[in-house]
Amino acid sequence: MRLIALAAVLAAAQAPASAFSFSDLFGGDDDSRSATNSATGNANGSGSADLSDGTDIKPRQPLLDAEDWFLTEKEITASRGGIPRTDMSVYTTGNKVTSYTVANEFYDAVYEDLSSTKEGDRVMLAAWLTALVPLKPEVDPTGAKSGVKEVMAGVVKRGGHVNILNWSNIGVGYTPYNIKARDAINSIPPSPINGAKAVLIFDDRVPKALSSHHQKNMVIAASSSTDPDDQPVAYVGGYDLANDRWDTIYHNNSALRDEAKITFREKGWMDGHIRIHGPAAKDVASNFLARWNSDYLPCQGLDDDLLDFRNPKYEHLPPLDYASSNTTAKLGHQSVQITRTFSCMYEHYKEFAPRGETSLFQARLKAIKNAKNFIYIEDQYFVLVPELLQAIMEVMPTIQRLVVVANPQTSPFTNAGYIKYFYESYPNKFKIYTTKAKRDILIHSKIVVIDDVYLSIGSANWNRRSMTSDSELNADVVDTKTVKSPEGVIVGRLPRDFRIRKFMEMTGLSYKKLNAMTFIEAADELANAVIDESTILDNNNIQHQAYFFAITNAMRKVSDPQDTCTYSGSEVTKETK
C-alpha cells in the first residue's frame, strides 16, 4: 500500500525541462547504461536504427541438443555461490510433458489427477495463493464436487496425504482467501482408511518485507513404488488454485466466472502451465520437501499472529520412495531442467540453498544467447533486468524478431524507457503487445519460447526480484521429438505446438492456418489482430511519464530488488542493487 500511495504522489509530479533520454530514465543506474552500451556500442540516439523487419534475414537451423540449452552441473553450482545442488538432477530425459495454454485445460487436468489418487498417494502443493474455487465451474459452478476443499477431501478420504505450502500472502484483499483456505483444508477429517491428513501451512521465510514465496507447483506421487518404470507427476507454471484464474481460450466467460464466484478483480486471465510425468517431477518434489522440512520454522513472529498466519502442528515428510531412475525415463520425448531462485541475502535456506540460487536467471541468460531466429516472451511484467537486456541486445542484430506480450507498462517502477530503447534501436524487429483494455484480461504468464526449440515456463516474472530475490521455480523444456517448420528448419514439436496455441488465443486463427505459417508470418498476424475488434490483442503503447524521472534506484531496490552476493574465502559481501 505504501508503494501504491508513493506512486500516486509521484504521478502528479511535473515533467522536467530537459528532453527525454534513455540514460536519464535510470537516474544514474550505471549497470543499466553499461549493459546497453556494451551490447550495442551506441549511446541512445548516437547511432542509426536497424530498420530490418526480419524478412531479409534467412532463418538458421537452431540448436536442438538439450545440453546446448541447459545449464551444466558446474554452472548450477556457480549459481549457488559454489555450493553443489545435490538433491536435484542437472536435467532429466524421457519425460512426458503436456502443456496448457489456457486455464480450463490446466484445471481439468488437475481435477482428473487429484480425483484419481489412491491410498498412500501424496499431494504436495507449493502456492502463492490458494482459494476455495471450483476446478470445473462449467459443470459445477458451486464447487459441490470440484471445489478445492472437496477435491482435497476426496484425496484424504481415499487414504492420500495432502501437504500445502502457501506463502503468507498479505497482498491487498488476498489474506481472507488464504485464511479461509487454510481453515477449510485443515478441517478435513483424517482418512478412515489410514489416518492420512490434509495440512496447509503458511510460509513467511523470505528475505524482505515485500519479498514473496512465488513458486506455483504441485506433485502427485505414490507412497512408494518398486516398478522401475513408475514416475511421479508434477505441475509447473503460473497458475494457482485461486480466484480470477479459470478461463477459456475465448475469454468470454464473465457470467460463469461471476456465478462461480471466481472473479475477484479481472474478467479474464492469460497464463500457462505444464504437466510433467517423469523424473523431473522428482526434482520438483525435492524442492517442496526441502522447504517443508527446513528446521527453521515459518510464521513464528508476533506479526504473523496479528495477521492470523498461525500454523497447525506439522511433521517432517519423508523423501519420495521410487525404484525408478532419477534422471531418465521412457515415458516421453522431453528433456527438462528445473531451475530456481532463492535469495542469497536470506540466512535460513541453510539446508537447501545456503548461498541462495540463481539457476533460473543464469539459464535464461544462456538460452537467450542461443537464439538464432526469434524470441517470444509472454509475461506479467517486462521490467528492466540489465543482464537480460544485454543478452537480448547481443542477438538482436541476427534474429528475425523479438515479440513481447505483457501488461501495459504504466507503473513508474517498470522502467518502461528501456522498452522505448528497443523501439529506437529495432523499430521493426521489436514488437510488444498487450490485451484490449475493454476486455479486462490480466496477462499473468511467465513464458519464454526461443526458436520453437526451447520453452521456459514457471513462476518467475521478467523482473529483478524473480531472478534474484523471491523464491521461484521454472521448468525449461527441450523436445527430442522434432518437426520441420515452414522455414525449412528442424524445431521441437512441443515448444512449437505451445507457441502456435498461444497465437491462436491472441489472433483467433485456426491451428491449421498458424501451423502452415513461418514465424514471421504468424507474428505479423498479431499486428492484424490488434485492429480486429473480435480479438483480445492490442498494441502496448509505451508512454514516457514525467514521474518516471522521480523514481530513484533506492525506490527500485524496494519494489524490484536485485540481491547479489560475492564470496572470497569465508568472507561474503551482500548487496541489493
C-alpha positions, -999 to 999 in steps of 0.1 A, spaced: 0 0 0 28 24 8 43 19 -27 9 25 -43 5 57 -24 40 68 -33 33 61 -70 2 82 -68 20 111 -54 48 109 -80 22 107 -107 14 143 -100 50 155 -105 56 179 -134 79 170 -163 115 183 -161 125 208 -186 152 186 -202 143 163 -231 138 126 -225 168 102 -228 172 66 -220 201 71 -197 184 99 -177 155 75 -170 177 53 -149 188 81 -127 224 72 -127 220 35 -129 254 27 -143 246 -10 -145 217 -3 -169 236 21 -191 268 0 -193 248 -31 -201 231 -13 -230 263 4 -243 284 -28 -242 257 -47 -261 251 -21 -288 282 0 -290 259 31 -291 247 56 -266 210 63 -270 204 83 -302 240 83 -313 237 55 -339 213 47 -367 184 24 -360 183 -11 -376 152 -9 -398 151 -46 -407 118 -63 -400 135 -97 -401 122 -107 -436 157 -100 -450 173 -124 -425 175 -161 -436 163 -185 -409 191 -205 -394 190 -240 -380 185 -236 -342 203 -257 -317 184 -289 -309 205 -306 -282 193 -301 -247 229 -299 -234 233 -267 -255 204 -250 -238 206 -263 -202 230 -253 -175 258 -276 -168 264 -290 -133 293 -266 -129 271 -236 -140 244 -247 -115 270 -248 -87 282 -214 -97 247 -200 -95 246 -213 -59 277 -195 -47 298 -225 -52 276 -250 -33 266 -280 -54 229 -289 -58 230 -325 -46 193 -331 -41 182 -325 -77 193 -337 -111 212 -314 -135 185 -323 -160 163 -353 -169 153 -371 -201 124 -391 -213 97 -371 -195 62 -369 -209 53 -332 -209 18 -319 -216 13 -282 -220 -17 -260 -211 -21 -226 -227 -54 -217 -211 -67 -222 -176 -96 -246 -181 -71 -271 -197 -49 -269 -166 -78 -271 -141 -94 -301 -159 -61 -320 -158 -55 -312 -121 -90 -323 -113 -86 -356 -131 -52 -363 -114 -64 -354 -79 -96 -374 -84 -76 -405 -94 -54 -407 -63 -53 -439 -43 -44 -450 -8 -10 -438 3 -6 -413 -26 9 -379 -18 -1 -344 -30 24 -316 -24 13 -281 -35 35 -250 -33 14 -219 -38 15 -181 -38 -23 -180 -32 -50 -207 -25 -87 -201 -26 -118 -224 -24 -127 -221 -61 -143 -248 -83 -119 -266 -106 -147 -273 -131 -171 -243 -129 -187 -250 -163 -204 -281 -149 -201 -274 -111 -203 -237 -105 -209 -241 -68 -179 -264 -63 -200 -290 -46 -179 -317 -62 -150 -299 -79 -142 -273 -52 -106 -272 -40 -116 -283 -5 -139 -310 -18 -113 -324 -42 -86 -324 -15 -111 -340 9 -116 -368 -16 -78 -374 -18 -77 -378 20 -109 -399 22 -92 -424 -2 -62 -425 20 -40 -399 3 -18 -373 21 -22 -336 12 5 -310 21 2 -274 10 30 -248 15 13 -214 10 30 -180 11 18 -158 39 3 -135 13 -5 -100 26 -14 -86 -8 -44 -63 -10 -75 -84 -5 -58 -118 -6 -54 -125 31 -91 -135 37 -89 -161 8 -57 -176 22 -71 -178 58 -104 -193 46 -85 -219 26 -62 -228 55 -91 -233 79 -111 -253 53 -82 -276 43 -70 -282 79 -106 -291 89 -107 -320 65 -112 -352 87 -84 -377 87 -88 -407 64 -108 -436 79 -85 -459 59 -51 -450 73 -54 -417 92 -39 -396 63 -44 -358 67 -45 -326 48 -23 -299 62 -19 -263 49 8 -241 64 19 -206 57 55 -198 48 70 -163 55 107 -173 52 117 -146 27 145 -120 29 125 -88 28 92 -74 39 80 -71 2 95 -105 -8 73 -135 -16 73 -172 -20 62 -172 -56 66 -208 -66 35 -225 -81 38 -262 -85 22 -295 -75 35 -330 -72 13 -361 -71 33 -392 -61 29 -427 -48 38 -435 -12 64 -460 -27 69 -478 -59 91 -508 -68 82 -505 -105 114 -494 -124 92 -475 -149 69 -457 -124 74 -420 -120 55 -392 -102 36 -363 -118 44 -326 -113 26 -294 -125 48 -263 -130 37 -229 -143 20 -197 -135 -14 -208 -122 -25 -210 -86 -57 -227 -75 -73 -194 -68 -97 -167 -78 -96 -150 -113 -76 -178 -129 -102 -201 -145 -108 -190 -181 -110 -204 -216 -93 -196 -249 -121 -173 -258 -120 -152 -227 -158 -147 -228 -169 -163 -196 -176 -134 -173 -212 -145 -164 -200 -180 -155 -170 -167 -136 -193 -144 -116 -218 -172 -109 -190 -195 -96 -175 -167 -75 -142 -169 -94 -140 -133 -103 -120 -112 -79 -105 -84 -99 -101 -93 -136 -126 -105 -162 -101 -128 -179 -67 -144 -174 -37 -153 -196 -12 -178 -183 5 -212 -189 14 -244 -172 28 -278 -179 23 -313 -166 55 -334 -162 53 -372 -159 88 -384 -153 120 -379 -133 118 -341 -135 88 -344 -112 111 -358 -85 132 -326 -87 100 -306 -82 92 -328 -52 128 -323 -38 123 -286 -39 90 -288 -20 104 -313 6 134 -291 13 112 -261 20 87 -281 41 113 -299 62 135 -269 70 144 -267 106 138 -230 106 100 -229 112 78 -204 94 54 -178 109 69 -176 144 66 -138 148 41 -116 165 31 -100 132 21 -135 120 -2 -139 150 -17 -105 144 -23 -113 107 -37 -148 117 -10 -166 98 -7 -192 126 2 -227 115 -10 -260 128 15 -285 141 30 -305 113 56 -332 108 86 -336 85 79 -355 53 99 -385 40 116 -383 6 99 -400 -24 104 -437 -25 107 -448 -61 128 -475 -76 129 -458 -110 157 -436 -122 161 -401 -110 174 -389 -144 160 -409 -172 127 -425 -183 110 -437 -214 76 -421 -209 80 -393 -234 105 -373 -255 111 -342 -234 142 -332 -216 136 -310 -186 158 -288 -163 143 -275 -131 157 -241 -123 151 -219 -92 156 -186 -74 164 -184 -37 178 -151 -23 215 -152 -12 206 -125 13 184 -148 35 201 -167 63 175 -195 67 178 -215 35 208 -234 50 196 -269 43 190 -264 6 204 -231 -6 228 -217 20 242 -192 -5 210 -188 -25 204 -199 -60 200 -181 -93 200 -210 -117 167 -197 -132 184 -164 -140 216 -180 -155 195 -204 -175 175 -176 -191 207 -157 -200 222 -188 -216 190 -196 -236 187 -160 -249 222 -161 -262 214 -193 -281 186 -176 -301 191 -180 -339 157 -168 -352 133 -154 -327 125 -148 -290 88 -148 -278 82 -135 -243 48 -136 -227 50 -122 -191 31 -103 -165 59 -78 -165 87 -67 -188 109 -48 -164 145 -38 -168 169 -65 -158 202 -52 -171 218 -86 -178 188 -98 -197 188 -66 -217 224 -71 -226 218 -107 -237 189 -97 -259 208 -68 -275 237 -92 -283 214 -114 -305 191 -87 -319 212 -79 -350 210 -116 -362 175 -128 -351 143 -121 -371 120 -109 -343 116 -102 -306 79 -104 -297 67 -95 -263 32 -98 -248 29 -81 -214 5 -60 -194 6 -22 -201 39 -8 -188 23 21 -169 39 16 -134 67 41 -126 87 11 -113 88 -8 -146 115 14 -163 94 14 -194 120 37 -210 142 7 -218 114 -7 -239 114 26 -257 151 20 -263 143 -13 -281 119 6 -303 145 32 -312 172 6 -319 150 -20 -337 117 -3 -346 106 -31 -370 120 -62 -353 108 -55 -318 70 -59 -313 52 -55 -280 15 -62 -274 -10 -63 -246 -47 -71 -243 -75 -48 -252 -84 -27 -222 -122 -32 -225 -116 -70 -222 -100 -66 -187 -77 -96 -192 -47 -99 -169 -16 -113 -185 -1 -134 -158 22 -156 -179 58 -163 -173 68 -178 -206 98 -177 -230 99 -196 -263 130 -194 -284 133 -207 -319 104 -232 -313 130 -254 -296 132 -241 -261 103 -235 -237 107 -220 -203 76 -218 -181 70 -214 -144 65 -188 -116 93 -163 -124 84 -129 -138 106 -109 -161 120 -87 -133 149 -85 -109 131 -98 -79 121 -130 -97 156 -135 -109 174 -130 -76 151 -124 -46 117 -141 -45 115 -179 -44 107 -192 -79 107 -224 -98 107 -229 -136 108 -259 -159 129 -255 -191 119 -279 -218 136 -292 -250 118 -318 -271 138 -346 -288 107 -352 -310 112 -327 -338 92 -314 -368 102 -295 -399 90 -259 -398 76 -239 -429 110 -221 -428 127 -255 -436 145 -258 -403 141 -285 -377 124 -275 -344 109 -291 -313 74 -304 -316 62 -294 -281 76 -258 -279 63 -251 -314 29 -265 -306 27 -245 -274 36 -213 -293 11 -219 -320 -17 -224 -295 -7 -192 -277 -10 -174 -311 -44 -190 -316 -55 -174 -283 -44 -140 -294 -53 -140 -331 -84 -162 -333 -69 -180 -362 -71 -218 -365 -43 -241 -356 -41 -253 -392 -35 -218 -406 -9 -209 -380 8 -242 -384 14 -235 -421 30 -201 -414 66 -192 -408 72 -174 -375 74 -140 -392 41 -146 -410 25 -157 -377 40 -127 -359 26 -104 -385 -9 -118 -377 -5 -105 -342 -4 -70 -357 -35 -78 -377 -52 -90 -346 -48 -56 -330 -71 -39 -355 -96 -68 -353 -122 -60 -326 -130 -96 -321 -96 -105 -307 -81 -98 -273 -49 -82 -286 -38 -46 -286 -7 -26 -291 13 -20 -259 20 17 -264 50 28 -243 43 62 -230 71 80 -211 56 95 -180 70 126 -163 71 109 -129 94 82 -142 122 106 -136 113 107 -99 118 70 -94 152 66 -79 174 35 -77 166 34 -39 129 31 -47 136 3 -72 157 -15 -46 125 -18 -26 100 -26 -53 122 -48 -75 154 -57 -56 183 -74 -72 200 -95 -45 237 -101 -51 264 -118 -30 301 -122 -37 323 -147 -19 360 -146 -11 370 -175 11 350 -172 43 341 -136 35 308 -126 19 296 -93 6 258 -89 2 242 -61 -17 208 -52 -30 211 -33 -63 
